Amino acid sequence: QPWLHELVLPSAVVITTNDTIVPPTRQRQLAAMLPNATAHLVALDHSAATSDPDAYWPVFEEALVSVT
């Protein structure tokens, strides 16, 4: 994704730090490639949005607020 650094829109990345599908290091790399992206950590797995919505959605909402 060599073009990611060219994006000029606000961006946020929710990083699921217990992810077994997409390693958190890769998620952090994505956040680092996006200019001015905010990173929002949640200690859950890849399916967090559905497996533990009470823990995931507040962090997701925090990410949304950061780009509005």
N, C-alpha and C positions, 0 to 999 in steps of 0.2 A: 504494500500500500504506500508507494512512494509519493502519492499525491495528498495524503492525509494532512501534511503540514500546510497545504495550501487552503484548507478550509478556513473561512473567516466567520462562520456562524458560532454562536455559543454552543458548547458541548460539555457533556458530563458522562462519566463512566461509573456504573455501579460495579464494584469489584467484589465478587463472591470469593472470599478468602479460603473457604474450604472446598472449592470447586474441584471435582475429579474429572470433569470433561474438558474444560478450558482452564489450563493452569493459571493461577493468579499472576504468575510472572508475565504471561502473555497479555493478560488483561491490563496489567500495569504498563506494559510496553505500548499498548494501544493508547492508553491515557496520555503517555508521554509524547506520542506522535502527534496528538491533536493540540494545536496552539491554544493555550489558556484553558485547557479542559480542567474541570474539577473532578476529583476522584472521591468516591463515596464507598467506604468499606462496610461490608456486612459479613459476619462470620457464619456463612451458610454455604450450601452446595449449589450446583448449577440450577437445580429445579426450585430454588428458594421461593420464587414468586407464587408457586402453587403449593409447595410442600410446607412452607412456613410463612404464609402471607402476613401474619401479625408482626413478624420481625422484619420481613423484606420491604413491605410497602412504605413504612416511614422513611427508610433510607432512599427508596426510589422517589418519594415525594421531595425529599431534601435535594436530590439531584435535579428534579424538575424545577424547583424554586431557583436553583443556582443558574439556570439558563434563561430565566424569564426576567 
